[in-house]
Amino acid sequence: MVKVTLKDGSVMEVEQGVKIIDVAKQISEGLARVALIAKLDGKLVDLTTTVDKDCAIELLTFKDEEGKTAYRHTCSHILAQAVKNLFPGAKLAIGPAIKTGFYYDFDLPSSISMDDLPKIEKEMESIIKADLPIIRTNVTRKQAVTKMRGFDEIYKLQLIEDLPRGSTITLYSQGNFVDLCAGPHLMSTGKVKCFKLTQITGAYWKGDEKNKMLTRIYGTAFEKKSELNEYLEALEEAKKRDHNKIGRELGIFMTDELVGQGLPLFMPKGAKIMQTIQRFIEDEEERRGYMFTRTPMMAKSDLYKVSGHWDHYKDGMFVLGDEAMDDEVMALRPMTCPFQYLIYKNGIKSYRDLPCRYSETSTLFRNESSGEMHGLTRVRQFTLSDAHIVCTPEQVAEEFKNILDLIHYVEDCFGIRDEITYRFSKWDPKKKSKYINDPKGWNDTQALMKEILDDLGIEYVEAEGEAAFYGPKLDLQARNVWGKEDTIITIQIDFGLAERFDMTYVAEDGTKKRPMIIHRSSIGSYERTLAMLIEKYAGAFPLWLAPLQVKVMSLTDRTAEKAKEITLALKKSGIRAESDCRSEKIGFKIREAQLEKVPYMLIIGDKEAEAGVVAVRARKAGDLGQMTLENFISKAKGEIDSFSLEN
């Protein structure tokens, strides 16, 4: 007999060699029915794993994230088996569970479309109905290679080759289907209750655009039909809010193959929103003591060699020229920090001059792979509200606090604060080549940032290996409508680059000392922020952000001139307005304005023209009745100046 400690701390005795599923049955038949996988001494395992010694066991269900992941990973294997049955020449790549479901990448003998998904789903249902046992087998590297070579699974052979020597290699089989996988999995295919295939896209093997483009099939899976339906409804809502769809439909941005991937073209509406955001950010930063700079969009490679970007970031840069052939190699800037450091160095700085807060609305360039780019969230050229605070070590905590205060104010004005989470990104000591090699500097700076965050009461998760190469950072994260998490804003404490650039200040005691540097953004990439705002508001922006704030409509041809006169008055008051004096029915004009997501409509008929009033219609509230133009302007200006999110 062996002793098993359960999650609640209770201890039970079971026969040595019994399977975990039988332990579950001894506890409760109901628990055994809903258990999916288990933790054995903290390690995730299949329920068929045997208990050979005293241990701790935690049974996991679909309510647990690990259980949900195993459930969906099993469904990805069922998808792979179905595709192999229907398309015998298909080659398997990878098929993980993800936050919202699962996917599997295939190298298919011929292309497929969304029309093929019902056929694949039907085959998956047959596999689930067959309730095939899922069997795990430990194999040697040679056995794994032999098995995958026999199936002609060329991508699996590459994965085996990539495994470190001495790794445990496992195969999972269900019926005639065998896959290379670490697991864990459900006990049988029949444990999957509800699933749906949702999308087909292309994906490069290993995410490298130099490799072959594979076919990726996405799906999701739940235990209950009601949960699946709820998710699918949310998915339909996500499609409606997708900035890629809405942004193009509303004429905010476009792309063109002649220009290239990751290089969006902002149309007049999009450019107006970007201009509004930029003016708002720059005005607020200036109020808070920032000094604006304007620096070149490119520089010699020498600058990036001093900063360390050449060693740590060159693959992500657009390099102009060849070091082996050209005397002077240039690169488009991926960030502004080295430029602003040179501005700081122009003249001796005293402790009395600090902090120096340098800000810039900067155009930056990142050589993103084509497989990574998406709409406005990941592009090759973007605009950043960038800034660097050069300060004494004693000023770091206060400056960090002030930065967060600015960011929170901006988030409140945009209405996105509740959607932001925080990630404390640290270095990975095991990957020293990725970072400045100064363990003491890293440990001291990370301890300082942790102390600041804890003092501020920030709730955060820690992420090892996500730091910038020169220092730890606080990443402000947000999810898009599809559930993918992106970094919106970062605050980084830099302990290394002041020395590289020989930046100093004269301290109170007359000695020269190294300053600390905080890298920060107040809203991050303008493009990514715009994508987030499009999705949050489904294109119906708050009045202060709307590219067109008011549309003035003539009820008849007789009031066309009056409508134009009112439009001009609105523009002179600083309100973005245009008139619609077409000989169309007023209902048609209103519907068009609503489709354009215009916040306010002013309707001018004969009565309004004679009385010197306007009939006001709001996007959300509908008919607001008549008011004088002066009163409407006062109302609208009040909403704009207060950054109201109401309409």
C-alpha positions in Angstrom: 0.0 0.0 0.0 1.1 3.6 -0.6 -0.2 6.9 0.8 -1.8 9.5 -1.4 -2.2 13.1 -0.2 -5.1 14.9 -1.8 -5.5 18.6 -2.6 -7.5 19.2 0.6 -4.7 17.7 2.7 -6.5 14.4 3.5 -4.5 11.2 3.1 -5.8 7.9 1.7 -4.1 4.5 1.2 -4.2 2.7 -2.2 -2.6 -0.3 -3.6 0.8 0.2 -5.2 0.7 0.3 -9.0 -3.0 1.5 -9.2 -3.9 4.0 -11.9 -4.8 7.5 -11.0 -8.2 7.1 -12.5 -8.9 4.3 -10.1 -7.8 6.5 -7.2 -10.4 9.0 -8.5 -13.1 6.3 -8.5 -12.3 5.4 -4.9 -12.9 9.1 -4.0 -16.0 9.5 -6.0 -17.5 8.0 -9.2 -18.7 11.5 -10.1 -15.2 12.9 -9.7 -13.8 10.1 -11.8 -16.3 11.0 -14.6 -15.3 14.7 -14.8 -11.5 14.3 -14.1 -9.5 14.9 -17.2 -5.8 14.8 -16.1 -4.0 15.0 -12.8 -1.0 16.5 -11.0 1.3 13.9 -9.6 3.7 15.6 -7.1 3.1 18.8 -9.1 3.7 17.3 -12.5 0.9 17.1 -15.1 0.2 13.5 -16.0 -2.5 11.3 -17.7 -5.1 9.6 -15.6 -3.7 6.2 -16.7 -0.4 7.0 -14.9 0.3 4.5 -12.1 1.0 5.3 -8.5 4.2 3.6 -7.3 5.1 5.4 -4.1 3.8 7.8 -1.5 2.8 11.0 -3.4 0.5 14.0 -3.7 -2.3 13.9 -6.3 -4.6 16.7 -7.6 -7.3 15.7 -10.0 -8.0 18.4 -12.7 -11.3 19.0 -14.5 -12.4 21.4 -17.3 -12.7 24.1 -14.6 -8.9 24.1 -14.2 -6.8 25.8 -16.8 -4.5 22.8 -17.1 -7.6 20.5 -17.6 -9.0 22.8 -20.2 -5.7 22.8 -22.0 -5.4 19.0 -22.1 -9.1 18.8 -23.3 -8.4 21.1 -26.2 -5.0 19.5 -27.0 -6.7 16.2 -27.2 -9.2 17.8 -29.6 -6.3 19.0 -31.8 -5.1 15.4 -32.1 -8.6 14.3 -33.1 -8.5 17.1 -35.8 -5.1 15.8 -37.0 -6.4 12.2 -37.2 -9.5 13.4 -39.1 -7.4 15.4 -41.6 -5.1 12.4 -42.1 -8.1 10.1 -42.8 -9.6 12.6 -45.3 -6.3 13.7 -46.9 -3.9 10.7 -46.7 -0.9 12.8 -48.1 -1.2 15.3 -45.3 2.0 15.9 -43.2 1.6 16.9 -39.5 3.5 19.9 -38.0 2.4 21.1 -34.6 -1.0 21.2 -32.8 -1.1 23.0 -29.4 -3.9 24.2 -27.3 -4.2 28.0 -27.1 -6.1 30.4 -24.9 -9.3 30.2 -26.9 -9.1 26.6 -28.2 -6.5 24.8 -30.4 -5.0 24.7 -33.8 -3.0 22.2 -35.9 -0.6 23.1 -38.8 -0.6 20.8 -41.8 1.3 20.5 -45.1 -1.6 19.4 -47.3 -1.4 17.8 -50.8 -3.9 20.4 -52.0 -5.5 23.6 -50.7 -8.6 23.6 -48.6 -11.2 26.2 -47.8 -13.8 27.0 -45.1 -16.2 24.9 -47.1 -14.1 21.8 -46.2 -14.5 22.3 -42.4 -17.9 20.6 -42.1 -16.5 17.5 -43.7 -13.6 17.5 -41.3 -15.9 18.1 -38.4 -18.0 15.1 -39.4 -14.9 12.9 -39.5 -13.9 14.2 -36.0 -17.4 13.3 -34.7 -16.9 9.8 -35.9 -13.5 9.6 -34.1 -15.1 10.9 -30.9 -18.1 8.5 -31.2 -15.6 5.6 -31.6 -14.3 6.5 -28.1 -10.7 5.4 -29.0 -8.4 4.8 -26.0 -5.5 7.3 -26.0 -2.3 5.5 -25.2 1.0 7.1 -24.2 4.3 5.3 -25.0 7.8 6.2 -23.9 10.3 5.6 -26.7 13.9 6.1 -27.5 15.1 8.7 -30.0 15.8 6.0 -32.5 12.4 4.4 -32.0 10.7 7.8 -32.5 12.7 8.5 -35.6 11.9 5.1 -37.0 8.2 5.5 -36.3 7.9 9.0 -37.8 10.0 8.1 -40.8 7.7 5.2 -41.4 4.8 7.6 -41.5 6.8 10.0 -43.7 6.2 12.8 -41.1 9.1 15.1 -42.1 8.2 17.9 -39.7 8.0 15.5 -36.7 11.5 14.3 -37.6 12.7 17.9 -37.5 11.1 18.3 -34.0 12.8 15.2 -32.8 16.1 16.5 -34.1 15.6 19.7 -32.2 15.0 17.9 -28.8 18.0 18.0 -26.5 19.9 14.8 -26.1 18.6 12.8 -23.2 15.1 14.2 -23.5 12.1 11.9 -22.7 10.3 11.2 -25.9 6.7 10.1 -25.9 4.2 9.1 -28.6 0.4 9.2 -28.2 -1.8 6.8 -30.2 -5.5 6.6 -30.8 -6.6 3.9 -33.1 -4.4 3.9 -36.2 -3.2 7.5 -35.5 0.2 8.2 -33.8 1.6 11.6 -32.9 4.8 12.9 -31.3 3.6 14.7 -28.2 4.6 15.4 -24.5 1.0 15.2 -23.3 -0.9 14.9 -21.1 -4.1 13.9 -22.8 -7.6 12.6 -21.9 -8.1 8.9 -21.6 -10.1 8.5 -24.8 -11.4 10.5 -27.7 -15.0 10.0 -26.4 -14.2 12.4 -23.5 -14.5 15.4 -25.9 -18.1 16.6 -25.9 -18.4 19.8 -27.9 -16.1 21.4 -30.5 -16.2 23.6 -33.5 -13.6 24.4 -36.2 -13.5 28.2 -36.7 -10.9 29.3 -39.1 -8.3 28.4 -41.7 -5.1 30.5 -42.2 -1.6 30.2 -43.4 1.4 29.8 -41.0 5.1 29.4 -41.8 6.8 26.4 -40.4 8.4 27.4 -37.1 7.1 31.0 -37.7 10.0 31.6 -40.2 9.0 33.2 -43.5 11.9 31.4 -45.1 10.2 28.1 -44.4 7.2 26.6 -46.2 3.7 28.1 -45.7 1.5 25.5 -43.9 -2.3 25.3 -43.5 -3.4 26.1 -40.0 -6.9 25.0 -38.9 -8.3 26.6 -35.7 -11.0 25.3 -33.5 -12.3 25.4 -30.0 -13.8 22.8 -27.6 -16.0 22.9 -24.5 -17.7 20.4 -22.2 -21.1 21.9 -22.6 -23.0 22.9 -25.7 -24.2 26.1 -24.0 -20.6 27.2 -23.3 -19.6 26.5 -26.9 -22.6 28.5 -28.2 -21.7 31.4 -25.9 -18.1 31.4 -27.2 -19.3 31.2 -30.8 -21.6 34.2 -30.2 -18.6 36.1 -28.7 -16.6 35.1 -31.7 -19.2 36.6 -34.0 -19.1 39.8 -32.0 -15.3 39.8 -32.2 -15.5 39.6 -36.0 -17.8 42.6 -36.0 -15.3 44.5 -33.8 -12.1 43.4 -35.6 -10.2 46.6 -36.3 -9.0 45.1 -39.6 -12.6 44.9 -40.8 -14.1 48.0 -39.2 -11.0 50.2 -39.9 -11.3 49.5 -43.6 -15.1 49.7 -43.8 -15.0 53.2 -42.1 -12.2 54.4 -44.3 -9.7 54.8 -41.4 -6.8 52.9 -43.0 -6.0 50.6 -46.0 -3.1 48.6 -47.3 -1.8 48.0 -50.8 0.5 45.3 -52.1 2.4 47.9 -54.1 3.4 49.5 -50.7 4.1 46.3 -48.8 3.1 44.3 -45.7 3.0 46.1 -42.4 2.9 49.5 -44.0 -0.7 50.8 -43.6 -2.0 53.9 -45.4 -4.0 56.2 -43.2 -6.9 57.7 -45.0 -8.3 61.2 -44.0 -10.4 59.8 -41.1 -7.6 57.7 -39.8 -5.1 60.6 -40.1 -7.4 62.9 -38.2 -7.7 60.4 -35.3 -4.0 60.0 -35.2 -3.5 63.8 -35.2 -6.0 64.2 -32.4 -4.2 61.5 -30.3 -0.8 63.1 -31.0 -1.9 66.6 -30.1 -3.5 65.3 -26.9 -0.4 63.3 -25.8 2.1 66.1 -26.6 0.0 68.8 -24.8 -0.3 66.6 -21.7 3.3 65.7 -21.7 4.4 69.3 -22.0 2.1 70.2 -19.1 4.0 67.6 -17.1 7.5 68.9 -17.8 8.6 67.1 -20.8 11.0 68.7 -23.4 10.4 67.8 -27.0 13.1 66.6 -29.4 13.2 65.8 -33.1 15.8 63.3 -34.2 16.8 61.6 -37.5 15.0 58.5 -38.7 18.3 56.8 -39.6 21.8 56.7 -38.3 25.2 55.1 -39.0 25.7 51.6 -37.6 28.3 53.1 -35.3 25.6 54.6 -33.1 23.8 51.3 -32.7 27.1 49.6 -31.9 27.6 52.0 -29.0 24.1 51.4 -27.7 24.3 47.6 -28.1 21.4 47.4 -30.6 23.7 46.2 -33.3 24.6 43.2 -31.2 21.3 42.5 -29.6 18.7 43.8 -32.1 20.3 43.9 -35.6 18.0 41.2 -37.0 15.0 43.4 -36.2 16.4 46.4 -38.0 16.3 47.7 -41.6 20.0 48.0 -42.5 21.0 50.1 -45.5 24.2 48.9 -47.0 26.6 46.1 -46.5 29.5 46.2 -43.9 31.6 44.1 -46.1 31.3 46.4 -49.1 30.3 49.9 -47.9 32.4 52.4 -45.9 29.3 53.7 -44.2 26.4 51.5 -43.3 23.1 53.1 -42.1 20.0 51.7 -40.4 16.5 53.0 -39.9 16.0 53.6 -36.2 14.1 51.0 -34.2 14.0 53.4 -31.2 15.0 56.9 -30.3 17.0 56.3 -27.0 20.5 56.6 -28.4 19.6 59.9 -30.2 18.2 61.5 -27.0 21.3 60.3 -25.0 23.4 62.4 -27.4 21.2 65.4 -26.8 21.6 64.9 -23.0 25.4 64.8 -23.5 25.4 68.2 -25.3 26.7 70.3 -22.4 27.6 69.5 -18.8 24.6 68.6 -16.6 24.3 69.2 -12.9 22.1 67.4 -10.3 20.1 70.6 -10.4 19.2 70.0 -14.1 17.8 66.5 -13.3 15.4 65.0 -14.1 15.7 65.7 -17.8 12.5 64.5 -19.5 13.0 64.2 -23.2 9.9 63.3 -25.3 9.4 62.7 -29.0 6.6 61.6 -31.3 8.9 59.2 -33.2 8.5 57.2 -36.4 10.2 53.9 -35.8 11.0 50.8 -38.0 11.0 47.2 -37.1 11.8 44.4 -39.5 8.9 42.2 -38.5 8.5 38.8 -40.3 5.5 38.7 -42.7 3.9 35.9 -40.6 3.8 38.1 -37.5 2.2 41.2 -39.0 -1.5 41.9 -38.5 -3.5 45.0 -39.3 -2.4 47.9 -37.1 -1.2 45.8 -34.1 2.1 44.7 -35.6 3.6 46.7 -38.4 7.0 47.6 -39.9 6.7 51.3 -39.5 4.9 52.8 -36.5 4.6 56.0 -34.4 5.6 55.9 -30.8 4.9 58.4 -27.9 8.5 57.9 -26.8 10.4 59.5 -23.9 13.5 59.0 -21.8 13.9 60.4 -18.3 17.5 60.9 -17.2 17.6 61.3 -13.4 19.6 60.6 -10.3 19.1 57.2 -8.5 17.2 59.0 -5.8 14.7 60.3 -8.3 13.8 57.0 -10.0 10.9 56.0 -7.7 9.2 59.4 -7.9 9.7 59.6 -11.7 8.3 56.1 -12.1 5.3 57.0 -10.1 4.8 60.2 -12.2 5.0 58.1 -15.4 2.3 55.7 -14.2 0.1 58.7 -13.2 0.4 60.1 -16.7 -0.4 56.7 -18.2 -3.4 56.2 -16.0 -4.7 59.6 -16.9 -4.3 58.9 -20.6 -6.0 55.5 -20.2 -8.9 57.1 -18.4 -9.4 59.6 -21.2 -9.5 56.8 -23.8 -11.7 54.6 -21.5 -9.3 51.6 -21.6 -7.8 51.5 -18.0 -9.9 48.6 -16.9 -8.7 46.5 -19.8 -5.0 46.8 -18.9 -3.0 44.2 -16.9 0.6 44.5 -15.7 3.7 42.3 -16.4 7.0 42.7 -14.7 9.5 41.5 -17.3 12.8 40.3 -16.1 16.0 39.0 -17.6 16.9 35.3 -18.0 20.3 34.6 -16.4 20.5 31.4 -18.5 20.5 33.5 -21.7 23.2 36.0 -21.0 24.0 36.6 -24.7 20.5 38.2 -25.0 21.2 40.9 -22.4 23.9 43.2 -21.2 26.2 40.9 -19.1 26.0 42.6 -15.7 24.3 40.2 -13.2 24.7 42.7 -10.3 23.2 45.5 -12.4 20.2 43.2 -13.3 19.6 42.0 -9.8 19.8 45.5 -8.2 17.6 47.1 -10.9 15.0 44.3 -10.7 14.9 44.6 -7.0 14.4 48.4 -7.3 11.6 48.0 -9.8 9.9 45.3 -7.6 10.1 47.6 -4.6 8.5 50.5 -6.6 5.7 48.4 -8.0 4.9 46.9 -4.5 4.9 50.4 -2.9 2.5 51.5 -5.6 0.2 48.5 -5.0 0.4 47.4 -8.6 -0.9 43.9 -9.2 1.5 42.2 -11.7 2.7 38.9 -13.0 6.4 38.2 -13.4 7.8 37.0 -16.7 11.4 35.8 -16.9 13.1 36.4 -20.2 10.9 39.2 -21.4 13.1 42.2 -20.3 14.7 44.6 -22.8 18.4 43.8 -23.3 19.5 46.8 -21.2 17.0 46.5 -18.2 13.8 45.2 -16.7 10.4 46.7 -17.7 6.8 47.0 -16.7 4.7 45.9 -19.6 1.1 47.1 -19.8 -0.8 44.4 -21.6 -4.2 44.2 -23.3 -6.1 41.6 -25.3 -7.6 42.2 -28.7 -11.0 40.9 -29.7 -9.6 37.5 -30.5 -8.0 37.1 -27.1 -4.4 37.6 -28.2 -2.4 39.6 -25.7 -0.3 42.5 -26.8 2.0 44.9 -25.0 0.5 48.4 -25.3 2.9 50.4 -23.2 6.3 49.8 -21.5 8.3 51.4 -18.7 11.9 50.3 -18.5 14.6 51.1 -16.0 17.9 51.2 -17.8 21.1 50.7 -15.8 23.5 50.0 -18.7 23.4 52.5 -21.5 24.4 55.6 -19.4 27.8 54.0 -19.1 28.0 53.0 -22.8 27.3 56.6 -23.8 29.5 58.0 -21.0 26.6 60.0 -19.6 27.3 61.8 -16.4 26.1 64.6 -14.1 27.9 66.7 -11.5 26.6 65.6 -8.1 26.0 67.8 -5.1 29.5 66.9 -3.8 31.1 68.0 -7.0 31.9 64.5 -8.3 30.8 63.1 -11.6 28.2 60.3 -11.4 26.2 58.1 -13.8 22.5 58.9 -14.1 19.7 56.4 -14.2 17.5 56.3 -17.3 13.8 55.4 -17.5 12.5 54.6 -21.0 8.7 55.0 -21.3 5.7 55.5 -23.5 2.6 57.3 -22.5 0.3 55.5 -24.9 2.6 53.2 -26.8 2.4 52.8 -30.6 -0.3 55.1 -32.0 -1.2 52.4 -34.6 -1.7 49.7 -32.0 -3.6 52.1 -29.7 -5.9 53.0 -32.7 -6.5 49.3 -33.3 -7.4 48.9 -29.7 -9.8 51.9 -29.7 -11.5 50.7 -33.0 -12.2 47.4 -31.4 -13.3 48.8 -28.0 -15.8 51.2 -29.5 -16.6 49.1 -32.7 -15.7 52.3 -34.6 -18.2 54.5 -32.7 -15.5 56.7 -31.1 -16.2 59.1 -28.3 -16.9 62.6 -29.5 -13.4 64.0 -28.8 -11.8 61.2 -30.8 -14.3 60.9 -33.7 -12.8 62.0 -37.0 -16.1 63.6 -37.9 -18.0 64.9 -34.9 -21.1 66.5 -36.4 -23.0 66.1 -39.7 -25.3 68.9 -40.6 -28.2 67.8 -42.8 -30.6 69.9 -44.9 -34.1 68.7 -44.8 -34.9 70.3 -48.2 -33.0 72.1 -50.9 -34.3 75.4 -49.4 -32.2 74.9 -46.2 -29.0 73.8 -47.9 -27.3 77.2 -47.6 -28.3 77.4 -43.9 -26.8 73.9 -43.3 -23.6 75.0 -44.9 -23.6 78.2 -42.8 -24.0 76.2 -39.6 -21.3 73.8 -40.7 -18.9 76.7 -41.1 -19.8 78.0 -37.6 -19.1 74.6 -36.1 -15.7 74.4 -37.8 -14.8 77.9 -36.6 -15.6 76.7 -33.1 -13.1 73.9 -33.4 -15.7 71.2 -34.0 -15.1 68.7 -36.9 -18.2 69.0 -39.1 -19.4 68.6 -42.6 -22.8 69.2 -44.3 -25.0 66.8 -46.3 -27.1 68.9 -48.6 -27.9 66.2 -51.2 -31.4 65.9 -52.5 -32.0 62.7 -50.6 -34.7 61.8 -48.0 -33.7 62.7 -44.5 -34.1 59.1 -43.3 -31.5 58.0 -45.8 -29.1 60.7 -44.7 -29.5 59.7 -41.0 -29.0 56.0 -41.8 -25.8 56.8 -43.7 -24.5 59.0 -40.8 -25.2 56.2 -38.3 -23.3 53.7 -40.5 -20.4 56.2 -40.5 -20.7 56.3 -36.6 -21.0 60.1 -36.5 -21.7 61.2 -32.9 -24.1 64.1 -33.6 -26.5 64.9 -36.5 -28.0 68.4 -36.9 -31.1 68.5 -39.0 -32.1 71.9 -40.6 -35.7 72.2 -41.9 -37.7 75.3 -42.7 -38.9 75.6 -39.1 -35.4 75.4 -37.7 -34.0 77.9 -40.2 -36.8 80.4 -39.4 -36.4 79.9 -35.6 -32.6 80.0 -35.6 -32.3 76.6 -34.0 -31.1 73.1 -34.9 -32.8 69.7 -34.4 -30.2 67.6 -32.6 -29.9 63.8 -33.0 -27.3 61.8 -31.0 -25.8 58.6 -32.1 -26.8 56.7 -28.9 -29.7 58.7 -27.4 -31.5 59.5 -30.6 -33.6 62.6 -30.9 -32.6 65.3 -28.4 -35.0 68.0 -29.7 -34.3 71.6 -30.7 -31.7 73.9 -29.3 -29.9 77.0 -30.4 -26.6 76.6 -32.2 -24.8 78.4 -29.4 -26.2 75.9 -26.9 -25.3 72.9 -29.0 -21.7 74.2 -29.5 -21.4 74.8 -25.8 -22.7 71.2 -25.1 -20.4 69.6 -27.7 -17.3 71.6 -26.6 -17.9 70.6 -23.0 -17.9 67.0 -24.0 -14.8 67.4 -26.1 -12.8 69.4 -23.5 -13.7 66.9 -20.7 -12.8 63.9 -22.9 -16.3 62.5 -22.3 -16.8 58.9 -23.3 -20.6 59.1 -23.2 -21.5 59.6 -26.9 
